[in-house]
């Protein structure tokens, strides 16, 4: 699938790290390092603008290495970029650790996954079909 992209960053286009990667790494596009203090969140620009086909979204997800090694995650994960959005992709990073973390220009800050999605048309009803699970949720199976 071809997707139109405008790259106003100082970095190469997002790319897949391995042949079977689902997500492409996005990089911070900064004029100076940004310090993310414990429990602080900041909006980090990427310099990337995309035009997705109708029926697709871009999901912005945390990078597992940043999360495990430094406690850096994304507040609204996964973030969704809709097909009609034309602004710069920016990422809301949060520091869940107890020490400050510096984000440098060009640092890989998240993954972007392009995914198809469906639109629903609601059909109002007074009842729903029964299932074995029923209304059980939030630990109803008793399994850890």
CNS distance restraints for C-alpha pairs under 8 A (distance, minus, plus):
assign (resid   3 and name CA) (resid  50 and name CA) 7.09 0.50 0.50
assign (resid   3 and name CA) (resid  51 and name CA) 6.24 0.50 0.50
assign (resid   3 and name CA) (resid  52 and name CA) 5.87 0.50 0.50
assign (resid   3 and name CA) (resid  53 and name CA) 7.25 0.50 0.50
assign (resid   4 and name CA) (resid  50 and name CA) 5.75 0.50 0.50
assign (resid   4 and name CA) (resid  51 and name CA) 5.21 0.50 0.50
assign (resid   4 and name CA) (resid  52 and name CA) 7.12 0.50 0.50
assign (resid   5 and name CA) (resid  48 and name CA) 7.09 0.50 0.50
assign (resid   5 and name CA) (resid  49 and name CA) 5.69 0.50 0.50
assign (resid   5 and name CA) (resid  50 and name CA) 4.44 0.50 0.50
assign (resid   5 and name CA) (resid  51 and name CA) 6.42 0.50 0.50
assign (resid   6 and name CA) (resid  48 and name CA) 5.95 0.50 0.50
assign (resid   6 and name CA) (resid  49 and name CA) 5.05 0.50 0.50
assign (resid   6 and name CA) (resid  50 and name CA) 6.32 0.50 0.50
assign (resid   7 and name CA) (resid  13 and name CA) 6.80 0.50 0.50
assign (resid   7 and name CA) (resid  47 and name CA) 6.05 0.50 0.50
assign (resid   7 and name CA) (resid  48 and name CA) 4.95 0.50 0.50
assign (resid   7 and name CA) (resid  49 and name CA) 6.58 0.50 0.50
assign (resid   8 and name CA) (resid  47 and name CA) 4.78 0.50 0.50
assign (resid   8 and name CA) (resid  48 and name CA) 6.14 0.50 0.50
assign (resid   8 and name CA) (resid  49 and name CA) 7.98 0.50 0.50
assign (resid   9 and name CA) (resid  29 and name CA) 5.73 0.50 0.50
assign (resid   9 and name CA) (resid  46 and name CA) 6.55 0.50 0.50
assign (resid   9 and name CA) (resid  47 and name CA) 4.31 0.50 0.50
assign (resid   9 and name CA) (resid  48 and name CA) 6.61 0.50 0.50
assign (resid  10 and name CA) (resid  29 and name CA) 6.84 0.50 0.50
assign (resid  10 and name CA) (resid  47 and name CA) 7.97 0.50 0.50
assign (resid  10 and name CA) (resid 106 and name CA) 7.89 0.50 0.50
assign (resid  11 and name CA) (resid  27 and name CA) 7.60 0.50 0.50
assign (resid  11 and name CA) (resid  29 and name CA) 7.77 0.50 0.50
assign (resid  11 and name CA) (resid 106 and name CA) 6.68 0.50 0.50
assign (resid  14 and name CA) (resid  24 and name CA) 5.69 0.50 0.50
assign (resid  14 and name CA) (resid  25 and name CA) 5.79 0.50 0.50
assign (resid  14 and name CA) (resid  26 and name CA) 5.69 0.50 0.50
assign (resid  14 and name CA) (resid  27 and name CA) 7.76 0.50 0.50
assign (resid  15 and name CA) (resid  24 and name CA) 4.94 0.50 0.50
assign (resid  15 and name CA) (resid  25 and name CA) 6.35 0.50 0.50
assign (resid  16 and name CA) (resid  21 and name CA) 5.79 0.50 0.50
assign (resid  16 and name CA) (resid  22 and name CA) 7.50 0.50 0.50
assign (resid  16 and name CA) (resid  23 and name CA) 6.33 0.50 0.50
assign (resid  16 and name CA) (resid  24 and name CA) 4.60 0.50 0.50
assign (resid  16 and name CA) (resid  25 and name CA) 6.92 0.50 0.50
assign (resid  17 and name CA) (resid  21 and name CA) 6.37 0.50 0.50
assign (resid  17 and name CA) (resid  24 and name CA) 6.95 0.50 0.50
assign (resid  17 and name CA) (resid  25 and name CA) 7.65 0.50 0.50
assign (resid  22 and name CA) (resid 113 and name CA) 6.12 0.50 0.50
assign (resid  23 and name CA) (resid 111 and name CA) 5.25 0.50 0.50
assign (resid  23 and name CA) (resid 112 and name CA) 5.04 0.50 0.50
assign (resid  23 and name CA) (resid 113 and name CA) 4.48 0.50 0.50
assign (resid  23 and name CA) (resid 114 and name CA) 7.58 0.50 0.50
assign (resid  24 and name CA) (resid 111 and name CA) 5.23 0.50 0.50
assign (resid  24 and name CA) (resid 112 and name CA) 5.16 0.50 0.50
assign (resid  24 and name CA) (resid 113 and name CA) 6.59 0.50 0.50
assign (resid  25 and name CA) (resid 108 and name CA) 5.89 0.50 0.50
assign (resid  25 and name CA) (resid 109 and name CA) 7.18 0.50 0.50
assign (resid  25 and name CA) (resid 110 and name CA) 5.73 0.50 0.50
assign (resid  25 and name CA) (resid 111 and name CA) 4.49 0.50 0.50
assign (resid  25 and name CA) (resid 112 and name CA) 6.33 0.50 0.50
assign (resid  26 and name CA) (resid  46 and name CA) 6.78 0.50 0.50
assign (resid  26 and name CA) (resid 108 and name CA) 5.57 0.50 0.50
assign (resid  26 and name CA) (resid 109 and name CA) 6.03 0.50 0.50
assign (resid  26 and name CA) (resid 110 and name CA) 5.52 0.50 0.50
assign (resid  26 and name CA) (resid 111 and name CA) 5.91 0.50 0.50
assign (resid  26 and name CA) (resid 112 and name CA) 6.81 0.50 0.50
assign (resid  27 and name CA) (resid  46 and name CA) 5.79 0.50 0.50
assign (resid  27 and name CA) (resid 105 and name CA) 7.54 0.50 0.50
assign (resid  27 and name CA) (resid 106 and name CA) 5.05 0.50 0.50
assign (resid  27 and name CA) (resid 107 and name CA) 5.17 0.50 0.50
assign (resid  27 and name CA) (resid 108 and name CA) 4.30 0.50 0.50
assign (resid  27 and name CA) (resid 109 and name CA) 5.57 0.50 0.50
assign (resid  27 and name CA) (resid 110 and name CA) 7.34 0.50 0.50
assign (resid  28 and name CA) (resid  44 and name CA) 6.37 0.50 0.50
assign (resid  28 and name CA) (resid  45 and name CA) 5.95 0.50 0.50
assign (resid  28 and name CA) (resid  46 and name CA) 4.91 0.50 0.50
assign (resid  28 and name CA) (resid  47 and name CA) 7.96 0.50 0.50
assign (resid  28 and name CA) (resid 103 and name CA) 7.60 0.50 0.50
assign (resid  28 and name CA) (resid 104 and name CA) 7.01 0.50 0.50
assign (resid  28 and name CA) (resid 105 and name CA) 5.35 0.50 0.50
assign (resid  28 and name CA) (resid 106 and name CA) 5.09 0.50 0.50
assign (resid  28 and name CA) (resid 107 and name CA) 5.44 0.50 0.50
assign (resid  28 and name CA) (resid 108 and name CA) 6.47 0.50 0.50
assign (resid  28 and name CA) (resid 109 and name CA) 6.26 0.50 0.50
assign (resid  29 and name CA) (resid  44 and name CA) 7.62 0.50 0.50
assign (resid  29 and name CA) (resid  45 and name CA) 5.60 0.50 0.50
assign (resid  29 and name CA) (resid  46 and name CA) 4.71 0.50 0.50
assign (resid  29 and name CA) (resid  47 and name CA) 5.87 0.50 0.50
assign (resid  29 and name CA) (resid 105 and name CA) 5.34 0.50 0.50
assign (resid  29 and name CA) (resid 106 and name CA) 6.04 0.50 0.50
assign (resid  30 and name CA) (resid  34 and name CA) 7.91 0.50 0.50
assign (resid  30 and name CA) (resid  44 and name CA) 7.97 0.50 0.50
assign (resid  30 and name CA) (resid  45 and name CA) 7.11 0.50 0.50
assign (resid  30 and name CA) (resid  46 and name CA) 7.97 0.50 0.50
assign (resid  30 and name CA) (resid 104 and name CA) 7.03 0.50 0.50
assign (resid  30 and name CA) (resid 105 and name CA) 4.74 0.50 0.50
assign (resid  30 and name CA) (resid 106 and name CA) 7.57 0.50 0.50
assign (resid  31 and name CA) (resid 105 and name CA) 6.90 0.50 0.50
assign (resid  32 and name CA) (resid 104 and name CA) 7.09 0.50 0.50
assign (resid  32 and name CA) (resid 105 and name CA) 6.84 0.50 0.50
assign (resid  33 and name CA) (resid 102 and name CA) 6.36 0.50 0.50
assign (resid  33 and name CA) (resid 103 and name CA) 5.54 0.50 0.50
assign (resid  33 and name CA) (resid 104 and name CA) 4.59 0.50 0.50
assign (resid  33 and name CA) (resid 105 and name CA) 6.37 0.50 0.50
assign (resid  34 and name CA) (resid 102 and name CA) 5.63 0.50 0.50
assign (resid  34 and name CA) (resid 103 and name CA) 5.11 0.50 0.50
assign (resid  34 and name CA) (resid 104 and name CA) 6.62 0.50 0.50
assign (resid  35 and name CA) (resid 100 and name CA) 6.53 0.50 0.50
assign (resid  35 and name CA) (resid 101 and name CA) 5.64 0.50 0.50
assign (resid  35 and name CA) (resid 102 and name CA) 4.38 0.50 0.50
assign (resid  35 and name CA) (resid 103 and name CA) 6.16 0.50 0.50
assign (resid  36 and name CA) (resid  40 and name CA) 5.94 0.50 0.50
assign (resid  36 and name CA) (resid  41 and name CA) 6.80 0.50 0.50
assign (resid  36 and name CA) (resid  42 and name CA) 7.15 0.50 0.50
assign (resid  36 and name CA) (resid  94 and name CA) 7.30 0.50 0.50
assign (resid  36 and name CA) (resid  95 and name CA) 6.14 0.50 0.50
assign (resid  36 and name CA) (resid 100 and name CA) 5.62 0.50 0.50
assign (resid  36 and name CA) (resid 101 and name CA) 5.15 0.50 0.50
assign (resid  36 and name CA) (resid 102 and name CA) 6.13 0.50 0.50
assign (resid  36 and name CA) (resid 103 and name CA) 7.33 0.50 0.50
assign (resid  37 and name CA) (resid  95 and name CA) 6.42 0.50 0.50
assign (resid  37 and name CA) (resid  99 and name CA) 6.62 0.50 0.50
assign (resid  37 and name CA) (resid 100 and name CA) 4.24 0.50 0.50
assign (resid  37 and name CA) (resid 101 and name CA) 6.36 0.50 0.50
assign (resid  38 and name CA) (resid  95 and name CA) 5.21 0.50 0.50
assign (resid  38 and name CA) (resid  96 and name CA) 6.05 0.50 0.50
assign (resid  38 and name CA) (resid  97 and name CA) 5.61 0.50 0.50
assign (resid  38 and name CA) (resid  98 and name CA) 5.09 0.50 0.50
assign (resid  38 and name CA) (resid  99 and name CA) 5.62 0.50 0.50
assign (resid  38 and name CA) (resid 100 and name CA) 5.67 0.50 0.50
assign (resid  39 and name CA) (resid  94 and name CA) 6.38 0.50 0.50
assign (resid  39 and name CA) (resid  95 and name CA) 5.09 0.50 0.50
assign (resid  39 and name CA) (resid  96 and name CA) 5.29 0.50 0.50
assign (resid  39 and name CA) (resid  97 and name CA) 7.10 0.50 0.50
assign (resid  39 and name CA) (resid  98 and name CA) 7.74 0.50 0.50
assign (resid  40 and name CA) (resid  94 and name CA) 5.66 0.50 0.50
assign (resid  40 and name CA) (resid  95 and name CA) 5.74 0.50 0.50
assign (resid  40 and name CA) (resid  96 and name CA) 7.93 0.50 0.50
assign (resid  41 and name CA) (resid  75 and name CA) 7.71 0.50 0.50
assign (resid  41 and name CA) (resid  92 and name CA) 6.44 0.50 0.50
assign (resid  41 and name CA) (resid  93 and name CA) 5.40 0.50 0.50
assign (resid  41 and name CA) (resid  94 and name CA) 4.17 0.50 0.50
assign (resid  41 and name CA) (resid  95 and name CA) 6.57 0.50 0.50
assign (resid  42 and name CA) (resid  92 and name CA) 5.53 0.50 0.50
assign (resid  42 and name CA) (resid  93 and name CA) 5.58 0.50 0.50
assign (resid  42 and name CA) (resid  94 and name CA) 6.71 0.50 0.50
assign (resid  43 and name CA) (resid  90 and name CA) 6.17 0.50 0.50
assign (resid  43 and name CA) (resid  91 and name CA) 5.45 0.50 0.50
assign (resid  43 and name CA) (resid  92 and name CA) 4.49 0.50 0.50
assign (resid  43 and name CA) (resid  93 and name CA) 6.44 0.50 0.50
assign (resid  44 and name CA) (resid  90 and name CA) 5.38 0.50 0.50
assign (resid  44 and name CA) (resid  91 and name CA) 5.11 0.50 0.50
assign (resid  44 and name CA) (resid  92 and name CA) 6.31 0.50 0.50
assign (resid  44 and name CA) (resid  93 and name CA) 7.05 0.50 0.50
assign (resid  45 and name CA) (resid  88 and name CA) 7.29 0.50 0.50
assign (resid  45 and name CA) (resid  89 and name CA) 6.54 0.50 0.50
assign (resid  45 and name CA) (resid  90 and name CA) 4.43 0.50 0.50
assign (resid  45 and name CA) (resid  91 and name CA) 6.53 0.50 0.50
assign (resid  46 and name CA) (resid  88 and name CA) 7.14 0.50 0.50
assign (resid  46 and name CA) (resid  89 and name CA) 5.94 0.50 0.50
assign (resid  46 and name CA) (resid  90 and name CA) 5.85 0.50 0.50
assign (resid  46 and name CA) (resid  91 and name CA) 7.76 0.50 0.50
assign (resid  47 and name CA) (resid  88 and name CA) 6.07 0.50 0.50
assign (resid  47 and name CA) (resid  89 and name CA) 6.91 0.50 0.50
assign (resid  48 and name CA) (resid  88 and name CA) 5.54 0.50 0.50
assign (resid  48 and name CA) (resid  89 and name CA) 5.67 0.50 0.50
assign (resid  49 and name CA) (resid  86 and name CA) 6.26 0.50 0.50
assign (resid  49 and name CA) (resid  87 and name CA) 5.96 0.50 0.50
assign (resid  49 and name CA) (resid  88 and name CA) 4.83 0.50 0.50
assign (resid  49 and name CA) (resid  89 and name CA) 6.06 0.50 0.50
assign (resid  50 and name CA) (resid  85 and name CA) 7.95 0.50 0.50
assign (resid  50 and name CA) (resid  86 and name CA) 6.39 0.50 0.50
assign (resid  50 and name CA) (resid  87 and name CA) 7.95 0.50 0.50
assign (resid  50 and name CA) (resid  88 and name CA) 7.98 0.50 0.50
assign (resid  51 and name CA) (resid  83 and name CA) 6.46 0.50 0.50
assign (resid  51 and name CA) (resid  84 and name CA) 7.34 0.50 0.50
assign (resid  51 and name CA) (resid  85 and name CA) 7.41 0.50 0.50
assign (resid  51 and name CA) (resid  86 and name CA) 6.53 0.50 0.50
assign (resid  52 and name CA) (resid  56 and name CA) 6.31 0.50 0.50
assign (resid  52 and name CA) (resid  57 and name CA) 6.90 0.50 0.50
assign (resid  52 and name CA) (resid  58 and name CA) 7.89 0.50 0.50
assign (resid  52 and name CA) (resid  82 and name CA) 7.58 0.50 0.50
assign (resid  52 and name CA) (resid  83 and name CA) 4.70 0.50 0.50
assign (resid  52 and name CA) (resid  84 and name CA) 7.41 0.50 0.50
assign (resid  53 and name CA) (resid  83 and name CA) 6.01 0.50 0.50
assign (resid  54 and name CA) (resid  83 and name CA) 5.64 0.50 0.50
assign (resid  54 and name CA) (resid  84 and name CA) 7.88 0.50 0.50
assign (resid  55 and name CA) (resid  83 and name CA) 7.27 0.50 0.50
assign (resid  55 and name CA) (resid 116 and name CA) 5.71 0.50 0.50
assign (resid  55 and name CA) (resid 117 and name CA) 5.62 0.50 0.50
assign (resid  55 and name CA) (resid 118 and name CA) 6.64 0.50 0.50
assign (resid  55 and name CA) (resid 119 and name CA) 7.97 0.50 0.50
assign (resid  56 and name CA) (resid  82 and name CA) 7.34 0.50 0.50
assign (resid  56 and name CA) (resid  83 and name CA) 6.21 0.50 0.50
assign (resid  56 and name CA) (resid 114 and name CA) 6.78 0.50 0.50
assign (resid  56 and name CA) (resid 115 and name CA) 5.49 0.50 0.50
assign (resid  56 and name CA) (resid 116 and name CA) 4.32 0.50 0.50
assign (resid  56 and name CA) (resid 117 and name CA) 5.74 0.50 0.50
assign (resid  57 and name CA) (resid  80 and name CA) 6.51 0.50 0.50
assign (resid  57 and name CA) (resid  81 and name CA) 5.59 0.50 0.50
assign (resid  57 and name CA) (resid  82 and name CA) 5.11 0.50 0.50
assign (resid  57 and name CA) (resid  83 and name CA) 5.91 0.50 0.50
assign (resid  57 and name CA) (resid 114 and name CA) 5.77 0.50 0.50
assign (resid  57 and name CA) (resid 115 and name CA) 5.48 0.50 0.50
assign (resid  57 and name CA) (resid 116 and name CA) 6.39 0.50 0.50
assign (resid  57 and name CA) (resid 117 and name CA) 7.04 0.50 0.50
assign (resid  58 and name CA) (resid  80 and name CA) 5.80 0.50 0.50
assign (resid  58 and name CA) (resid  81 and name CA) 4.94 0.50 0.50
assign (resid  58 and name CA) (resid  82 and name CA) 6.83 0.50 0.50
assign (resid  58 and name CA) (resid 112 and name CA) 6.18 0.50 0.50
assign (resid  58 and name CA) (resid 113 and name CA) 5.51 0.50 0.50
assign (resid  58 and name CA) (resid 114 and name CA) 4.46 0.50 0.50
assign (resid  58 and name CA) (resid 115 and name CA) 6.29 0.50 0.50
assign (resid  59 and name CA) (resid  78 and name CA) 5.71 0.50 0.50
assign (resid  59 and name CA) (resid  79 and name CA) 5.50 0.50 0.50
assign (resid  59 and name CA) (resid  80 and name CA) 4.85 0.50 0.50
assign (resid  59 and name CA) (resid  81 and name CA) 6.41 0.50 0.50
assign (resid  59 and name CA) (resid 111 and name CA) 7.98 0.50 0.50
assign (resid  59 and name CA) (resid 112 and name CA) 5.47 0.50 0.50
assign (resid  59 and name CA) (resid 113 and name CA) 5.02 0.50 0.50
assign (resid  59 and name CA) (resid 114 and name CA) 6.28 0.50 0.50
assign (resid  59 and name CA) (resid 115 and name CA) 7.32 0.50 0.50
assign (resid  60 and name CA) (resid  77 and name CA) 6.81 0.50 0.50
assign (resid  60 and name CA) (resid  78 and name CA) 5.25 0.50 0.50
assign (resid  60 and name CA) (resid  79 and name CA) 4.75 0.50 0.50
assign (resid  60 and name CA) (resid  80 and name CA) 6.33 0.50 0.50
assign (resid  60 and name CA) (resid  81 and name CA) 7.77 0.50 0.50
assign (resid  60 and name CA) (resid  91 and name CA) 7.76 0.50 0.50
assign (resid  60 and name CA) (resid 110 and name CA) 6.62 0.50 0.50
assign (resid  60 and name CA) (resid 111 and name CA) 5.74 0.50 0.50
assign (resid  60 and name CA) (resid 112 and name CA) 4.71 0.50 0.50
assign (resid  60 and name CA) (resid 113 and name CA) 6.62 0.50 0.50
assign (resid  61 and name CA) (resid  74 and name CA) 6.95 0.50 0.50
assign (resid  61 and name CA) (resid  77 and name CA) 5.79 0.50 0.50
assign (resid  61 and name CA) (resid  78 and name CA) 5.02 0.50 0.50
assign (resid  61 and name CA) (resid  79 and name CA) 6.75 0.50 0.50
assign (resid  61 and name CA) (resid 110 and name CA) 5.71 0.50 0.50
assign (resid  61 and name CA) (resid 111 and name CA) 5.13 0.50 0.50
assign (resid  61 and name CA) (resid 112 and name CA) 6.31 0.50 0.50
assign (resid  61 and name CA) (resid 113 and name CA) 7.73 0.50 0.50
assign (resid  62 and name CA) (resid  66 and name CA) 7.66 0.50 0.50
assign (resid  62 and name CA) (resid  67 and name CA) 7.06 0.50 0.50
assign (resid  62 and name CA) (resid  72 and name CA) 7.84 0.50 0.50
assign (resid  62 and name CA) (resid  73 and name CA) 5.33 0.50 0.50
assign (resid  62 and name CA) (resid  74 and name CA) 5.71 0.50 0.50
assign (resid  62 and name CA) (resid  77 and name CA) 7.22 0.50 0.50
assign (resid  62 and name CA) (resid  78 and name CA) 7.84 0.50 0.50
assign (resid  62 and name CA) (resid 109 and name CA) 7.39 0.50 0.50
assign (resid  62 and name CA) (resid 110 and name CA) 4.90 0.50 0.50
assign (resid  62 and name CA) (resid 111 and name CA) 6.18 0.50 0.50
assign (resid  63 and name CA) (resid  67 and name CA) 6.32 0.50 0.50
assign (resid  63 and name CA) (resid  73 and name CA) 7.45 0.50 0.50
assign (resid  63 and name CA) (resid 109 and name CA) 6.72 0.50 0.50
assign (resid  63 and name CA) (resid 110 and name CA) 5.05 0.50 0.50
assign (resid  63 and name CA) (resid 111 and name CA) 6.08 0.50 0.50
assign (resid  64 and name CA) (resid  68 and name CA) 5.97 0.50 0.50
assign (resid  65 and name CA) (resid  69 and name CA) 5.80 0.50 0.50
assign (resid  65 and name CA) (resid  70 and name CA) 7.81 0.50 0.50
assign (resid  66 and name CA) (resid  70 and name CA) 5.31 0.50 0.50
assign (resid  66 and name CA) (resid  71 and name CA) 6.36 0.50 0.50
assign (resid  66 and name CA) (resid  72 and name CA) 5.35 0.50 0.50
assign (resid  66 and name CA) (resid  73 and name CA) 7.27 0.50 0.50
assign (resid  66 and name CA) (resid 109 and name CA) 7.71 0.50 0.50
assign (resid  67 and name CA) (resid  71 and name CA) 4.39 0.50 0.50
assign (resid  67 and name CA) (resid  72 and name CA) 4.65 0.50 0.50
assign (resid  67 and name CA) (resid  73 and name CA) 5.61 0.50 0.50
assign (resid  68 and name CA) (resid  72 and name CA) 7.85 0.50 0.50
assign (resid  70 and name CA) (resid  95 and name CA) 7.82 0.50 0.50
assign (resid  70 and name CA) (resid  97 and name CA) 6.52 0.50 0.50
assign (resid  70 and name CA) (resid 101 and name CA) 7.40 0.50 0.50
assign (resid  71 and name CA) (resid  95 and name CA) 5.80 0.50 0.50
assign (resid  71 and name CA) (resid  96 and name CA) 4.89 0.50 0.50
assign (resid  71 and name CA) (resid  97 and name CA) 4.84 0.50 0.50
assign (resid  72 and name CA) (resid  93 and name CA) 6.73 0.50 0.50
assign (resid  72 and name CA) (resid  94 and name CA) 5.72 0.50 0.50
assign (resid  72 and name CA) (resid  95 and name CA) 4.73 0.50 0.50
assign (resid  72 and name CA) (resid  96 and name CA) 6.03 0.50 0.50
assign (resid  72 and name CA) (resid  97 and name CA) 7.33 0.50 0.50
assign (resid  73 and name CA) (resid  93 and name CA) 5.69 0.50 0.50
assign (resid  73 and name CA) (resid  94 and name CA) 5.38 0.50 0.50
assign (resid  73 and name CA) (resid  95 and name CA) 6.62 0.50 0.50
assign (resid  73 and name CA) (resid  96 and name CA) 7.26 0.50 0.50
assign (resid  74 and name CA) (resid  78 and name CA) 7.67 0.50 0.50
assign (resid  74 and name CA) (resid  91 and name CA) 7.24 0.50 0.50
assign (resid  74 and name CA) (resid  92 and name CA) 5.64 0.50 0.50
assign (resid  74 and name CA) (resid  93 and name CA) 4.63 0.50 0.50
assign (resid  74 and name CA) (resid  94 and name CA) 5.77 0.50 0.50
assign (resid  75 and name CA) (resid  92 and name CA) 5.93 0.50 0.50
assign (resid  75 and name CA) (resid  93 and name CA) 6.24 0.50 0.50
assign (resid  75 and name CA) (resid  94 and name CA) 6.12 0.50 0.50
assign (resid  76 and name CA) (resid  92 and name CA) 7.34 0.50 0.50
assign (resid  81 and name CA) (resid  85 and name CA) 6.60 0.50 0.50
assign (resid  91 and name CA) (resid 110 and name CA) 7.81 0.50 0.50
assign (resid  95 and name CA) (resid 100 and name CA) 7.59 0.50 0.50
assign (resid  95 and name CA) (resid 101 and name CA) 7.27 0.50 0.50
assign (resid 103 and name CA) (resid 107 and name CA) 6.66 0.50 0.50
assign (resid 130 and name CA) (resid 134 and name CA) 6.22 0.50 0.50
assign (resid 136 and name CA) (resid 140 and name CA) 5.40 0.50 0.50
assign (resid 136 and name CA) (resid 141 and name CA) 7.99 0.50 0.50
assign (resid 139 and name CA) (resid 143 and name CA) 6.91 0.50 0.50
assign (resid 139 and name CA) (resid 144 and name CA) 7.86 0.50 0.50
